[in-house]
Amino acid sequence: MRFNKYSLFIKVFSLISVVAAKAVEQESPLPTFNLQGGFYETQSISLEISFSDPNAVIYYTLDGSDPTTDSEVYQSPLILKDKSEEENVYSNIKKIDPGRDYVPDVKIKKANVVRAMAKLADSSFTNIVSNTYFVGLDRKKLFGNVPVVSLITDPNNLFDYDNGIYCMGKKFDEWIAEDPSRKSKQSYEMKGNFNMKGKEGERPVNIEFFPAEQGKEGFNEAAGVRIAGDVSRTFLQKSLRIIFREEYGKKNLKYDLIPGNMRSDGTGPVTKYKSFIIRNGGNDHEVTKMRDKLIQESVCNSSVETQQTETVVAFVDGEYWGVYIITEDYSKHYMENNYGIDKENVVIIKTLKSETSNEGQKIEEGTEEDLVQFNKDIDFVVGGNMADPTQYAKAKEVFDVDEFAYYAALNIFIHNTDGIFQTKNWAFWHTREAKGAHEKDDSKWRPLVYDTEFSLGLFKDESEYKNVLLNEILKKGLKDCFGSRITNSLIKNDEYKNIFINALCDISNIDFEPKAFSDRFDKFYNEIHPLIDDNYHRFYTWQASSNFEQFHDKAAHFVKNFVLNRQGIFVKTVGQQLGFESPVNVQVTSAHSENGSFTVNHGTKLFQDEYSGDYFKENAIYLTAVPNEGSHLQSWELSNCKFADEKYATINESSSDQLTISLIPSANCKVTLNMETGAQTDKPAQTVTPVEGSCWSEKLGYSCCQQTCKSYVEDADGNWGIENQQWCGIPDSCVENAAQCWSVALGYPCCQKSDVVYLTDNDGSWSYEDDHWCGIQSN
């Protein structure tokens, strides 16, 4: 860090003796260590500190505090050893959590933190250099394949009564003094120093990141740190927000912090971070620490915004600080780094909880005028007549109904009891002006998925998976909550209702598909479970009476079983609450998967070979072919389902050669997608003049082919399509005289007696024309 007015202010009130010094503004030499920070499995190491000017005086500390002229003067190499058997210091500090004064019952793991600065001949000071040395610790044995983060900051920045941001401190005493009755409040409702926000609650910190992969470089950077979260600020293990600024060092972190984290616009990996959160697990921090990460990863391929994560083990000023989840931080910089959107054009509005209400709102990014516009737009969506196509179209101009439907469905599936349907933990973002840098740079409000962990049966019994709150949202106890008011207005529109119902099905069928979720769970469980015993000893958990590992194993598998059991009953229960018949299974198969893929409904996940999911006869579903370059769609073949009509939203009519089709499923619905390599060729449209006579289809209640019709054939195999990519024509005398069949001259076969012929008129769309077949003249 650099000495500046802010850091001097902190030190004066922290009673640390510091010589006022002018900061070195230009790039200047720094003290150097002969060894890099990291893990050393030897019993001890010898650390040398040097500086390019032999006349400079080097000051250093070993407790995380900022070096000053009162600190030790470096004169000879420092011998560093394993400190784990030394007494706990910072973890023994009390008055961190208003609900308890727990301190670890064991000596926790420790590292050596060394900080140094040099005083130059002109009485100026260099910046501080900080390194962490894990001596005598077996990294693989202790932390497995999980990265380690070391945070070093002057302890007074965290624990000082007046200005420490990690403790109850002075602000707690002042808050109680204002109203002594507050002593009876729940601990998570209490306020203290940990509630300081913004720059008031930001302190300088040095952060080192040690990746798990052998040979991969980490980073060592100066930054700012704040306490993050809402009620979790009161917890013993608190979440931390790391912010990069030029006043500390670099204005952005350019590092592969979360492996596999792709930009939301799909153009490549995220390459820089303005900030990120080192998250404690929120409400799940003393139970599994798994819920939010599992949920976010399960829906990361959806169009709605989600946060990518990475599990880490943290140390603070050299003492073990438990298991954390590094989590992306929503901000204007996040939108810039993920979409290339002008960050000054980004607005984020979030829920604001107070002592008396959850109905508040706060401007996370933006201005008061932006908040006014948000409420104006939401009031129109909630108060307008969404059954009116004109008003619904206007609502879609300011509100992304597709993303909200998915977001609402997600909250219902995971059974989030602390989310938008309880008027809690919601956030929306948009761009103030539609500048078109990305398709989402269009001024529409979109939801942000975050803090999802009060879900999947947290603090409930094993039968909670059966509880689907759709009726509560639409008709009963939750209908007046913020998210419910939006849903109940939009669902009056048939298009939105169709989108919302499909989202409910897709969440269960696709995002929480049992095998995929089980694999995801097993990977995360195997990563975090071996680390949890140390974490519980460090912070305890009131729920575990004895064996911490057994408790975590049971609690974690409760989560897994909740999802698997819920997936088995969710769609059926949704249908019952909507008054639908039992769902039917839809199977989609790509006959030539090497030529492309397909998507389901409004999802973005690409299916290569096959897909199976449960849907309703009362609701159209959508399939979209995505041919590879150099391939094209040949046809869709349907069995036990039919093309939907124009009342279903965006697809007015469907035909076999449309990339996107809408269909109404029946029991045992099967769809086959045919894609071929090469350029697509169009067959010429032809008309037929049938011979007068009796038409066999009239006996079955269907019309006869008319003069202006084209006819397509299906043989007896039960698949409706362009059979073998051929049409057939109707002969002048039907099948008795094939030579008179008009289509033969054009290279197409004549219809046979076994064929069933479907008709489309000359509008260019292939379908049940007016819901009718036509038959061949039989004369």
Secondary structure as UniProt FT lines:
FT   HELIX           5..13
FT   TURN            14..15
FT   STRAND          32..33
FT   STRAND          38..40
FT   STRAND          44..47
FT   STRAND          49..50
FT   TURN            54..55
FT   STRAND          57..61
FT   TURN            69..70
FT   STRAND          72..73
FT   STRAND          78..81
FT   TURN            84..85
FT   HELIX           90..92
FT   TURN            98..99
FT   STRAND          112..119
FT   TURN            121..122
FT   STRAND          129..135
FT   HELIX           139..143
FT   TURN            144..145
FT   STRAND          148..152
FT   HELIX           155..159
FT   TURN            161..163
FT   HELIX           169..178
FT   HELIX           180..184
FT   HELIX           187..189
FT   HELIX           193..195
FT   HELIX           198..201
FT   STRAND          203..210
FT   TURN            214..215
FT   STRAND          219..228
FT   HELIX           231..234
FT   STRAND          239..243
FT   TURN            246..248
FT   TURN            259..260
FT   TURN            264..265
FT   STRAND          275..279
FT   HELIX           282..284
FT   TURN            285..288
FT   HELIX           291..298
FT   TURN            299..301
FT   STRAND          309..316
FT   TURN            317..318
FT   STRAND          319..328
FT   HELIX           332..339
FT   HELIX           343..345
FT   STRAND          346..352
FT   STRAND          360..365
FT   HELIX           368..383
FT   TURN            386..387
FT   HELIX           389..398
FT   HELIX           401..413
FT   TURN            414..415
FT   HELIX           420..422
FT   STRAND          427..431
FT   TURN            439..440
FT   STRAND          445..448
FT   TURN            456..459
FT   HELIX           462..466
FT   HELIX           470..474
FT   TURN            477..480
FT   HELIX           482..490
FT   TURN            491..492
FT   HELIX           494..506
FT   HELIX           507..511
FT   HELIX           514..528
FT   HELIX           529..531
FT   HELIX           532..539
FT   TURN            542..543
FT   HELIX           548..578
FT   STRAND          584..590
FT   TURN            591..592
FT   HELIX           593..595
FT   STRAND          596..600
FT   TURN            601..602
FT   STRAND          610..615
FT   TURN            617..618
FT   STRAND          621..627
FT   TURN            629..630
FT   STRAND          631..643
FT   TURN            646..647
FT   TURN            649..650
FT   TURN            656..657
FT   STRAND          660..677
FT   HELIX           696..700
FT   STRAND          703..704
FT   TURN            707..708
FT   STRAND          710..714
FT   TURN            716..717
FT   HELIX           723..725
FT   TURN            732..735
FT   HELIX           738..740
FT   TURN            742..743
FT   HELIX           744..746
FT   TURN            753..754
FT   STRAND          756..760
FT   TURN            762..763
FT   HELIX           769..771
FT   STRAND          774..775
//
